[in-house]
Amino acid sequence: AVFQVDYASRQLVAVYQLHVGAINSLAIGAGVAVTGADDRHMRLWPLDFRAYLLEAEYESPVTSVRLSGGGLGIITGCEDGIMGLLDVVSRKYTTLLRSHCGAITSLTVHHERPECCTTSADGSVRIWDISSHQQLYEFDGAAGPGRVPSCAAYSPSSYQLAVGTDGGLLRVFDVATTALLQEHQQHHPRQHSGSICQLVYTHDGSYLLSCGADGTVTVYDVKQDYVPVQTLPARPASHKASSGRGSSQCACIAASTVNQLVAVSQWAAASSSSSSDAAAARVTVVLFDGRTLEKVRCIETSAQNGFTRLKFSCDGLDLWALTTQTSQPHPAVYGSTASKHLAAANSADASAKRCTCDTANGCWCSPSSVLMRFSVLDGALLQVLPAPHGPSGLVTSFDLPEVAPSSPQLLVTGGTDHLVKVWAVPDRQQLVLQQQQQQQQLLGAAELGEA
Protein backbone atom coordinates (compact mmCIF):
# COMPACT_ATOMS: atom_id res chain seq x y z
CA ALA A 1 0.00 0.00 0.00
CA VAL A 2 0.95 3.66 -0.51
CA PHE A 3 0.19 6.10 2.30
CA GLN A 4 -0.59 9.75 1.50
CA VAL A 5 0.30 12.15 4.34
CA ASP A 6 -0.43 15.89 4.54
CA TYR A 7 2.96 17.46 5.13
CA ALA A 8 1.64 20.54 6.90
CA SER A 9 -0.76 18.84 9.31
CA ARG A 10 1.19 15.58 9.56
CA GLN A 11 -2.11 13.70 9.14
CA LEU A 12 -2.85 10.60 7.09
CA VAL A 13 -4.97 11.57 4.09
CA ALA A 14 -5.41 8.29 2.19
CA VAL A 15 -4.19 4.73 1.83
CA TYR A 16 -3.96 3.24 -1.68
CA GLN A 17 -3.87 -0.53 -2.14
CA LEU A 18 -2.02 -0.77 -5.47
CA HIS A 19 -0.51 -4.25 -5.56
CA VAL A 20 -1.18 -7.73 -4.23
CA GLY A 21 2.37 -8.01 -2.86
CA ALA A 22 4.58 -5.61 -0.95
CA ILE A 23 5.60 -2.45 -2.81
CA ASN A 24 9.39 -2.29 -3.02
CA SER A 25 9.86 0.99 -4.86
CA LEU A 26 7.93 4.19 -5.62
CA ALA A 27 8.93 7.03 -7.97
CA ILE A 28 7.04 10.30 -8.47
CA GLY A 29 7.24 12.35 -11.66
CA ALA A 30 5.36 15.17 -13.37
CA GLY A 31 1.74 14.12 -12.87
CA VAL A 32 2.52 10.40 -12.67
CA ALA A 33 3.85 7.82 -10.24
CA VAL A 34 5.36 4.41 -10.84
CA THR A 35 5.45 1.44 -8.44
CA GLY A 36 7.25 -1.91 -8.39
CA ALA A 37 6.23 -4.78 -6.13
CA ASP A 38 6.77 -8.39 -5.06
CA ASP A 39 3.88 -9.47 -7.28
CA ARG A 40 6.32 -9.02 -10.24
CA HIS A 41 4.34 -6.05 -11.62
CA MET A 42 5.36 -2.51 -12.46
CA ARG A 43 2.51 -0.01 -12.74
CA LEU A 44 2.28 3.60 -13.92
CA TRP A 45 -0.37 5.69 -12.12
CA PRO A 46 -1.87 9.17 -12.20
CA LEU A 47 -1.29 10.96 -8.91
CA ASP A 48 -4.86 10.24 -7.76
CA PHE A 49 -4.12 6.48 -8.05
CA ARG A 50 -7.61 5.71 -9.30
CA ALA A 51 -6.56 3.34 -12.09
CA TYR A 52 -3.14 2.50 -13.50
CA LEU A 53 -2.21 3.81 -16.92
CA LEU A 54 0.33 1.13 -17.77
CA GLU A 55 1.24 -2.29 -16.39
CA ALA A 56 4.15 -4.63 -17.09
CA GLU A 57 4.81 -8.08 -15.64
CA TYR A 58 8.33 -9.42 -15.06
CA GLU A 59 9.79 -12.84 -14.31
CA SER A 60 10.79 -11.92 -10.74
CA PRO A 61 9.83 -9.31 -8.11
CA VAL A 62 10.48 -5.70 -9.10
CA THR A 63 12.90 -4.21 -6.57
CA SER A 64 13.50 -0.72 -7.97
CA VAL A 65 11.83 1.74 -10.36
CA ARG A 66 12.87 5.16 -11.72
CA LEU A 67 11.40 7.64 -14.21
CA SER A 68 13.55 9.03 -17.00
CA GLY A 69 13.13 11.30 -20.01
CA GLY A 70 10.44 13.46 -18.43
CA GLY A 71 8.35 10.43 -17.51
CA LEU A 72 8.51 8.88 -20.99
CA GLY A 73 10.82 6.08 -19.86
CA ILE A 74 10.68 3.74 -16.86
CA ILE A 75 13.80 1.98 -15.64
CA THR A 76 13.19 -1.17 -13.61
CA GLY A 77 15.45 -3.42 -11.61
CA CYS A 78 14.37 -6.95 -10.71
CA GLU A 79 15.37 -9.51 -8.14
CA ASP A 80 16.86 -11.81 -10.79
CA GLY A 81 19.53 -9.23 -11.64
CA ILE A 82 17.90 -7.77 -14.78
CA MET A 83 17.67 -4.01 -15.39
CA GLY A 84 15.59 -2.72 -18.28
CA LEU A 85 14.07 0.37 -19.85
CA LEU A 86 10.40 0.58 -20.87
CA ASP A 87 9.41 3.28 -23.36
CA VAL A 88 5.98 4.52 -22.24
CA VAL A 89 4.91 5.75 -25.68
CA SER A 90 5.98 2.81 -27.86
CA ARG A 91 5.66 0.17 -25.09
CA LYS A 92 9.08 -1.14 -26.22
CA TYR A 93 11.20 -2.83 -23.55
CA THR A 94 14.99 -2.92 -23.75
CA THR A 95 17.20 -5.00 -21.47
CA LEU A 96 20.07 -2.83 -20.25
CA LEU A 97 21.87 -5.23 -17.94
CA ARG A 98 21.78 -8.84 -16.83
CA SER A 99 23.70 -10.19 -13.87
CA HIS A 100 23.73 -12.93 -11.27
CA CYS A 101 22.09 -12.10 -7.97
CA GLY A 102 24.20 -14.60 -6.03
CA ALA A 103 27.86 -15.49 -5.65
CA ILE A 104 29.54 -16.77 -8.84
CA THR A 105 30.72 -20.31 -8.14
CA SER A 106 32.70 -20.92 -11.35
CA LEU A 107 33.71 -19.42 -14.69
CA THR A 108 34.84 -21.24 -17.81
CA VAL A 109 35.80 -19.90 -21.25
CA HIS A 110 34.93 -21.62 -24.52
CA HIS A 111 37.98 -22.94 -26.38
CA GLU A 112 36.90 -21.47 -29.74
CA ARG A 113 33.86 -19.20 -29.42
CA PRO A 114 34.21 -15.69 -27.89
CA GLU A 115 32.02 -16.58 -24.94
CA CYS A 116 32.24 -17.73 -21.34
CA CYS A 117 29.97 -19.51 -18.89
CA THR A 118 29.29 -18.61 -15.27
CA THR A 119 27.50 -20.61 -12.59
CA SER A 120 26.05 -18.96 -9.55
CA ALA A 121 24.58 -19.62 -6.14
CA ASP A 122 21.36 -18.05 -7.43
CA GLY A 123 20.76 -21.35 -9.25
CA SER A 124 21.33 -20.09 -12.79
CA VAL A 125 23.91 -20.91 -15.46
CA ARG A 126 24.58 -18.12 -17.95
CA ILE A 127 26.47 -17.82 -21.23
CA TRP A 128 28.03 -14.40 -21.98
CA ASP A 129 29.45 -12.83 -25.13
CA ILE A 130 33.00 -11.76 -24.24
CA SER A 131 33.08 -8.92 -26.80
CA SER A 132 29.72 -7.27 -26.13
CA HIS A 133 29.33 -8.48 -22.49
CA GLN A 134 25.74 -9.38 -23.29
CA GLN A 135 24.02 -12.52 -22.04
CA LEU A 136 23.45 -15.08 -24.77
CA TYR A 137 21.77 -17.98 -22.95
CA GLU A 138 20.50 -18.79 -19.49
CA PHE A 139 19.85 -22.18 -17.93
CA ASP A 140 17.79 -22.22 -14.77
CA GLY A 141 18.88 -24.71 -12.16
CA ALA A 142 16.37 -27.19 -10.81
CA ALA A 143 14.80 -26.06 -7.55
CA GLY A 144 15.65 -27.75 -4.27
CA PRO A 145 18.64 -28.33 -2.01
CA GLY A 146 21.71 -29.92 -3.56
CA ARG A 147 20.96 -28.52 -7.02
CA VAL A 148 22.92 -25.26 -6.95
CA PRO A 149 25.39 -25.27 -9.89
CA SER A 150 28.98 -25.43 -8.67
CA CYS A 151 31.04 -25.89 -11.86
CA ALA A 152 30.75 -26.22 -15.64
CA ALA A 153 32.78 -27.33 -18.67
CA TYR A 154 32.43 -26.93 -22.43
CA SER A 155 32.74 -29.98 -24.64
CA PRO A 156 35.65 -29.67 -27.11
CA SER A 157 33.87 -31.79 -29.73
CA SER A 158 30.32 -30.34 -29.71
CA TYR A 159 28.41 -27.29 -28.54
CA GLN A 160 27.44 -28.87 -25.24
CA LEU A 161 27.84 -27.74 -21.64
CA ALA A 162 28.22 -30.01 -18.62
CA VAL A 163 27.13 -28.60 -15.25
CA GLY A 164 27.79 -30.06 -11.80
CA THR A 165 25.88 -29.17 -8.64
CA ASP A 166 26.59 -29.03 -4.92
CA GLY A 167 24.55 -32.19 -4.44
CA GLY A 168 26.41 -34.43 -6.92
CA LEU A 169 23.96 -33.98 -9.81
CA LEU A 170 25.43 -33.87 -13.32
CA ARG A 171 23.47 -32.19 -16.12
CA VAL A 172 24.44 -31.83 -19.79
CA PHE A 173 22.85 -29.13 -21.98
CA ASP A 174 22.82 -28.41 -25.68
CA VAL A 175 23.80 -24.73 -25.63
CA ALA A 176 22.24 -23.69 -28.96
CA THR A 177 18.79 -25.04 -28.06
CA THR A 178 19.18 -24.83 -24.22
CA ALA A 179 17.78 -28.38 -24.12
CA LEU A 180 18.67 -30.76 -21.30
CA LEU A 181 20.39 -33.78 -22.87
CA GLN A 182 21.47 -35.86 -19.87
CA GLU A 183 20.99 -35.89 -16.12
CA HIS A 184 22.70 -38.25 -13.70
CA GLN A 185 21.55 -38.51 -10.10
CA GLN A 186 23.45 -39.58 -7.00
CA HIS A 187 21.93 -43.07 -6.84
CA HIS A 188 24.38 -44.43 -9.44
CA PRO A 189 27.15 -46.42 -7.69
CA ARG A 190 29.85 -44.39 -9.47
CA GLN A 191 28.20 -41.02 -8.80
CA HIS A 192 29.46 -38.58 -6.18
CA SER A 193 27.97 -38.54 -2.71
CA GLY A 194 28.68 -34.82 -2.28
CA SER A 195 29.35 -31.68 -4.26
CA ILE A 196 30.95 -31.82 -7.71
CA CYS A 197 33.96 -29.50 -7.48
CA GLN A 198 35.32 -29.65 -11.02
CA LEU A 199 34.44 -30.88 -14.51
CA VAL A 200 37.01 -31.53 -17.26
CA TYR A 201 36.71 -33.01 -20.76
CA THR A 202 39.57 -34.96 -22.28
CA HIS A 203 41.34 -33.43 -25.27
CA ASP A 204 39.22 -35.22 -27.90
CA GLY A 205 35.98 -34.95 -25.91
CA SER A 206 35.58 -38.72 -25.55
CA TYR A 207 35.38 -38.63 -21.76
CA LEU A 208 34.13 -36.23 -19.13
CA LEU A 209 35.77 -36.32 -15.71
CA SER A 210 34.05 -35.05 -12.59
CA CYS A 211 35.88 -34.33 -9.37
CA GLY A 212 33.90 -34.62 -6.14
CA ALA A 213 34.23 -33.30 -2.60
CA ASP A 214 34.04 -36.95 -1.51
CA GLY A 215 37.55 -37.42 -2.96
CA THR A 216 36.54 -39.44 -6.03
CA VAL A 217 36.99 -38.81 -9.76
CA THR A 218 34.28 -40.27 -11.99
CA VAL A 219 34.76 -40.85 -15.73
CA TYR A 220 31.76 -40.56 -18.09
CA ASP A 221 31.74 -41.97 -21.62
CA VAL A 222 30.41 -39.14 -23.79
CA LYS A 223 29.65 -41.39 -26.78
CA GLN A 224 27.50 -43.65 -24.58
CA ASP A 225 25.25 -40.81 -23.37
CA TYR A 226 27.55 -39.90 -20.49
CA VAL A 227 27.31 -43.25 -18.72
CA PRO A 228 29.71 -43.43 -15.73
CA VAL A 229 32.22 -46.09 -16.72
CA GLN A 230 35.13 -45.78 -14.30
CA THR A 231 36.38 -44.21 -11.09
CA LEU A 232 39.97 -42.99 -11.05
CA PRO A 233 41.92 -43.33 -7.81
CA ALA A 234 42.23 -40.03 -5.97
CA ARG A 235 42.50 -41.12 -2.34
CA PRO A 236 43.22 -44.48 -0.69
CA ALA A 237 40.38 -46.13 1.17
CA SER A 238 42.23 -45.71 4.47
CA HIS A 239 42.36 -41.93 4.05
CA LYS A 240 39.05 -40.60 5.32
CA ALA A 241 37.61 -37.21 4.60
CA SER A 242 37.23 -36.44 8.27
CA SER A 243 40.96 -36.31 9.02
CA GLY A 244 40.80 -32.60 9.62
CA ARG A 245 42.44 -31.30 6.48
CA GLY A 246 39.41 -29.41 5.28
CA SER A 247 38.44 -28.74 1.71
CA SER A 248 41.97 -29.40 0.40
CA GLN A 249 41.05 -33.11 0.43
CA CYS A 250 38.80 -32.59 -2.57
CA ALA A 251 40.44 -34.25 -5.57
CA CYS A 252 41.78 -32.05 -8.34
CA ILE A 253 42.01 -32.76 -12.08
CA ALA A 254 43.29 -31.17 -15.28
CA ALA A 255 43.38 -32.10 -18.96
CA SER A 256 45.96 -30.97 -21.49
CA THR A 257 44.68 -29.17 -24.58
CA VAL A 258 47.57 -30.32 -26.81
CA ASN A 259 47.94 -33.98 -25.85
CA GLN A 260 45.85 -36.70 -24.27
CA LEU A 261 47.22 -36.41 -20.74
CA VAL A 262 44.94 -36.11 -17.73
CA ALA A 263 46.33 -35.17 -14.30
CA VAL A 264 44.68 -36.26 -11.03
CA SER A 265 45.90 -35.27 -7.57
CA GLN A 266 46.04 -38.27 -5.29
CA TRP A 267 46.54 -38.79 -1.59
CA ALA A 268 49.22 -41.45 -1.20
CA ALA A 269 48.65 -44.21 1.32
CA ALA A 270 50.61 -43.86 4.55
CA SER A 271 53.44 -46.28 5.24
CA SER A 272 52.47 -49.14 7.54
CA SER A 273 55.60 -48.53 9.64
CA SER A 274 54.79 -44.87 10.19
CA SER A 275 51.71 -43.30 11.71
CA SER A 276 52.89 -39.71 11.50
CA ASP A 277 50.76 -37.03 9.90
CA ALA A 278 53.53 -36.21 7.46
CA ALA A 279 53.43 -39.71 5.99
CA ALA A 280 49.66 -39.69 5.75
CA ALA A 281 49.62 -36.26 4.11
CA ARG A 282 51.90 -37.13 1.16
CA VAL A 283 50.26 -36.04 -2.08
CA THR A 284 51.09 -37.25 -5.56
CA VAL A 285 49.91 -36.27 -9.03
CA VAL A 286 49.08 -39.15 -11.36
CA LEU A 287 49.13 -38.67 -15.14
CA PHE A 288 46.71 -40.78 -17.21
CA ASP A 289 46.35 -41.34 -20.93
CA GLY A 290 43.07 -39.64 -21.85
CA ARG A 291 42.30 -42.25 -24.53
CA THR A 292 42.87 -45.45 -22.54
CA LEU A 293 42.74 -44.06 -18.97
CA GLU A 294 45.91 -46.01 -18.22
CA LYS A 295 48.44 -44.61 -15.75
CA VAL A 296 51.41 -42.97 -17.48
CA ARG A 297 53.44 -41.40 -14.69
CA CYS A 298 53.30 -40.66 -10.97
CA ILE A 299 54.75 -37.37 -9.70
CA GLU A 300 55.63 -37.36 -6.03
CA THR A 301 55.39 -33.95 -4.34
CA SER A 302 56.37 -32.38 -1.04
CA ALA A 303 53.04 -30.59 -0.66
CA GLN A 304 51.91 -30.32 2.95
CA ASN A 305 48.25 -30.28 1.95
CA GLY A 306 46.23 -31.41 -1.03
CA PHE A 307 46.24 -29.47 -4.29
CA THR A 308 43.29 -27.18 -4.99
CA ARG A 309 43.94 -26.63 -8.71
CA LEU A 310 45.99 -28.22 -11.49
CA LYS A 311 46.70 -26.67 -14.88
CA PHE A 312 48.76 -27.77 -17.87
CA SER A 313 50.87 -25.20 -19.68
CA CYS A 314 49.87 -24.17 -23.18
CA ASP A 315 52.52 -26.41 -24.75
CA GLY A 316 51.53 -29.35 -22.53
CA LEU A 317 55.08 -29.82 -21.19
CA ASP A 318 54.56 -28.38 -17.72
CA LEU A 319 52.00 -28.96 -15.00
CA TRP A 320 51.23 -26.23 -12.46
CA ALA A 321 49.73 -27.10 -9.07
CA LEU A 322 48.32 -24.87 -6.33
CA THR A 323 48.54 -25.82 -2.66
CA THR A 324 48.94 -24.22 0.77
CA GLN A 325 51.65 -24.46 3.37
CA THR A 326 51.68 -23.46 7.01
CA SER A 327 55.30 -22.32 7.27
CA GLN A 328 56.51 -18.95 6.12
CA PRO A 329 57.73 -19.15 2.51
CA HIS A 330 61.22 -18.50 1.21
CA PRO A 331 61.78 -16.50 -2.00
CA ALA A 332 60.96 -18.17 -5.31
CA VAL A 333 62.86 -21.44 -5.77
CA TYR A 334 63.85 -22.97 -9.11
CA GLY A 335 64.83 -26.58 -9.77
CA SER A 336 64.20 -29.89 -7.99
CA THR A 337 67.70 -29.93 -6.46
CA ALA A 338 67.13 -26.52 -4.95
CA SER A 339 63.86 -27.68 -3.41
CA LYS A 340 65.73 -30.29 -1.37
CA HIS A 341 67.93 -27.59 0.13
CA LEU A 342 64.80 -25.54 0.75
CA ALA A 343 63.45 -28.38 2.89
CA ALA A 344 66.73 -28.49 4.83
CA ALA A 345 66.66 -24.77 5.40
CA ASN A 346 63.04 -24.95 6.56
CA SER A 347 63.96 -27.64 9.06
CA ALA A 348 67.02 -25.76 10.32
CA ASP A 349 65.27 -22.52 11.14
CA ALA A 350 61.81 -23.90 12.00
CA SER A 351 61.96 -22.44 15.48
CA ALA A 352 62.26 -18.97 13.99
CA LYS A 353 59.03 -19.48 12.08
CA ARG A 354 56.82 -20.04 15.11
CA CYS A 355 54.62 -17.30 16.39
CA THR A 356 53.82 -16.60 20.01
CA CYS A 357 50.10 -17.25 19.98
CA ASP A 358 50.57 -20.61 21.76
CA THR A 359 53.36 -20.46 24.33
CA ALA A 360 52.90 -24.08 25.38
CA ASN A 361 53.22 -25.94 22.09
CA GLY A 362 54.00 -23.24 19.57
CA CYS A 363 51.87 -22.43 16.50
CA TRP A 364 52.73 -22.32 12.84
CA CYS A 365 52.02 -19.03 11.12
CA SER A 366 48.86 -18.65 9.02
CA PRO A 367 48.70 -20.69 5.78
CA SER A 368 49.98 -19.20 2.53
CA SER A 369 49.61 -20.34 -1.05
CA VAL A 370 52.35 -22.06 -3.05
CA LEU A 371 52.44 -22.64 -6.81
CA MET A 372 54.54 -25.58 -8.01
CA ARG A 373 55.67 -26.19 -11.60
CA PHE A 374 56.45 -29.77 -12.64
CA SER A 375 57.88 -31.25 -15.80
CA VAL A 376 55.41 -33.57 -17.51
CA LEU A 377 58.23 -35.54 -19.17
CA ASP A 378 60.03 -36.71 -16.02
CA GLY A 379 58.01 -35.30 -13.11
CA ALA A 380 60.83 -33.02 -11.91
CA LEU A 381 59.97 -29.97 -9.85
CA LEU A 382 61.01 -27.02 -12.03
CA GLN A 383 59.83 -24.02 -10.09
CA VAL A 384 58.27 -23.03 -6.77
CA LEU A 385 56.44 -19.71 -6.37
CA PRO A 386 55.68 -19.21 -2.65
CA ALA A 387 53.07 -16.73 -1.43
CA PRO A 388 52.25 -15.03 -4.76
CA HIS A 389 49.84 -12.74 -2.91
CA GLY A 390 51.88 -12.20 0.22
CA PRO A 391 52.09 -14.14 3.47
CA SER A 392 48.49 -13.34 4.43
CA GLY A 393 46.88 -13.59 0.99
CA LEU A 394 45.69 -16.91 -0.44
CA VAL A 395 45.49 -17.63 -4.17
CA THR A 396 41.90 -18.52 -5.03
CA SER A 397 42.50 -19.27 -8.71
CA PHE A 398 45.15 -19.14 -11.41
CA ASP A 399 45.37 -19.64 -15.17
CA LEU A 400 47.90 -19.82 -17.99
CA PRO A 401 46.38 -17.86 -20.91
CA GLU A 402 47.25 -18.73 -24.48
CA VAL A 403 49.78 -16.37 -26.07
CA ALA A 404 51.53 -16.11 -29.41
CA PRO A 405 54.40 -18.60 -29.91
CA SER A 406 56.94 -15.76 -29.93
CA SER A 407 55.56 -14.20 -26.73
CA PRO A 408 56.58 -15.24 -23.21
CA GLN A 409 54.20 -17.42 -21.23
CA LEU A 410 52.07 -15.59 -18.67
CA LEU A 411 50.65 -16.71 -15.34
CA VAL A 412 47.57 -14.98 -13.92
CA THR A 413 46.64 -15.31 -10.24
CA GLY A 414 43.71 -14.02 -8.22
CA GLY A 415 43.73 -13.88 -4.43
CA THR A 416 41.89 -13.11 -1.24
CA ASP A 417 43.65 -9.73 -1.20
CA HIS A 418 41.24 -8.66 -4.01
CA LEU A 419 44.10 -8.43 -6.51
CA VAL A 420 44.69 -10.02 -9.92
CA LYS A 421 48.38 -10.39 -10.73
CA VAL A 422 50.06 -11.22 -14.05
CA TRP A 423 53.44 -12.97 -13.90
CA ALA A 424 56.05 -13.60 -16.60
CA VAL A 425 56.89 -17.30 -16.65
CA PRO A 426 60.60 -18.02 -17.26
CA ASP A 427 61.45 -20.55 -19.94
CA ARG A 428 63.60 -23.58 -19.20
CA GLN A 429 66.90 -21.87 -20.10
CA GLN A 430 66.11 -19.07 -17.68
CA LEU A 431 65.27 -21.65 -15.04
CA VAL A 432 68.73 -23.21 -15.32
CA LEU A 433 70.45 -19.86 -14.72
CA GLN A 434 68.16 -18.94 -11.84
CA GLN A 435 68.58 -22.40 -10.34
CA GLN A 436 72.35 -22.02 -10.18
CA GLN A 437 72.06 -18.69 -8.41
CA GLN A 438 69.52 -19.80 -5.84
CA GLN A 439 71.23 -23.10 -5.11
CA GLN A 440 74.21 -21.16 -3.75
CA GLN A 441 71.94 -19.04 -1.55
CA LEU A 442 70.03 -22.04 -0.19
CA LEU A 443 73.19 -24.03 0.46
CA GLY A 444 74.50 -21.14 2.52
CA ALA A 445 71.24 -20.94 4.49
CA ALA A 446 71.31 -24.69 5.19
CA GLU A 447 74.93 -24.59 6.37
CA LEU A 448 74.17 -21.64 8.63
CA GLY A 449 71.25 -23.52 10.15
CA GLU A 450 73.37 -26.62 10.84
CA ALA A 451 76.00 -24.44 12.55
C-alpha positions, 0 to 999 in steps of 0.5 A, a space after each residue: 500500500 501507498 500512504 498519502 500524508 499531509 505534510 503541513 498537518 502531519 495527518 494521514 490523508 489516504 491509503 492506496 492498495 495498489 498491488 497484491 504483494 509488498 511495494 518495493 519501490 515508488 517514484 514520483 514524476 510530473 503528474 505520474 507515479 510508478 510502483 514496483 512490487 513483489 507481485 512481479 508487476 510494475 505499474 504507472 499511475 496518475 497521482 490520484 491512483 484511481 486506475 493505473 495507466 500502464 502495467 508490465 509483468 516481469 519474471 521476478 519481483 520488481 525491486 526498484 523503479 525510476 522515471 527518465 526522459 520526463 516520464 517517458 521512460 521507466 527503468 526497472 530493476 528486478 530480483 533476478 539481476 535484470 535491469 531494463 528500460 520501458 518506453 511509455 509511448 511505444 511500449 518497447 522494452 529494452 534490457 540494459 543489464 543482466 547479472 547474477 544475484 548470487 555469488 559466482 561459483 565458477 567461470 569457464 571460457 569456450 575454447 573457440 567461441 568468444 564466450 564464457 559460462 558462469 555458474 552462480 549460487 542463485 541457481 542459474 547458469 549463464 552464457 556471456 558474449 565476451 566482446 559485447 558483455 551481453 548474455 546469450 543464454 540462461 539455464 535455470 537450475 532445478 529447484 531444491 537443495 543440492 541442485 545449486 550449480 557449482 562448476 561447468 565445462 564446455 565440450 571440445 567436440 560439440 556445442 554442449 555444456 556439462 554442469 555439476 551441482 553441490 549435491 552431486 547432480 550432473 546435467 548436460 545441456 545443448 547450448 544452442 537449443 538450451 535443451 537438457 540432454 542428460 541428467 545423472 543422479 546420486 543413486 548411481 554407484 559411481 556417482 558422487 555422494 557430495 558436491 561436484 567441485 570440477 568438470 574436465 573433458 579430455 582433449 578429444 571430448 571422448 570422456 568427461 571427468 568429474 571431481 567430487 568433494 568426496 575425494 573421487 573422480 568419476 569418468 563418463 563416456 560421452 559417446 554412450 550418453 555420459 554413462 559413468 564407466 570408471 572411477 579414477 583413484 584419488 584417495 586411498 580407502 584408508 584416508 578418510 575425509 574427516 581427518 581434519 584437512 578441510 576442503 583441500 582433500 577434494 580431488 583435483 584434475 586437469 586435462 591438457 589441450 595439446 595432448 591426451 594427458 589427464 592429471 589427477 591429484 592423489 593422496 598417497 597411502 601412509 606407510 604401515 611402519 609410520 603413523 605420522 601425519 607427514 606420511 599420511 599427508 603425502 600427495 602425488 599427481 598421477 598422469 593418465 592417458 586420456 584415450 585409454 585411462 591407463 596410468 602414465 606417470 606418478 609425480 611425487 610432491 612435497 606438498 603439505 596439503 592437497 592441491 586445490 587446482 591443477 593446470 597444464 601449460 599451453 605447450 603441454 610440457 609443464 603442469 602447475 599445481 596450487 597448494 597451501 603451506 603453514 610455514 613462512 615461505 622463502 623466496 621463489 625457488 627454481 629446480 628440484 635440487 634446490 627444493 631439497 635444500 629448501 626443505 633443509 633450510 626450513 627444518 634448520 630454522 623452523 623455530 624462527 618461524 613459530 609465532 607466540 600465539 601458543 606459548 605451550 606448544 607453539 603455532 605455525 604461522 597462518 597458511 599461505 599459497 604455493 604454486 609448483 611447476 612440474 615437468 610432464 616428461 620426467 616429473 621433476 619440480 622445475 619451479 616453486 612460487 611461494 606466497 604469490 599474494 603475500 604471506 596473508 593472501 591466499 590464491 583462489 584461482 590461477 590460469 595460464 592464458 594462451 599467447 603467441 608462440 613468440 611471446 613469453 608465457 604468462 601466469 595470472 593469479 587471483 587472491 583473497 587480497 582482491 588483486 589479480 596479478 600477471 606474472 612472466 613465466 621463465 622458460 627452461 633456459 632461464 630456469 637453469 640460470 636462476 637455479 644455479 644462483 639460488 642453489 648457492 643461496 640455499 646451500 649457505 642458508 642450510 649450512 648456517 642452520 646446521 652451525 
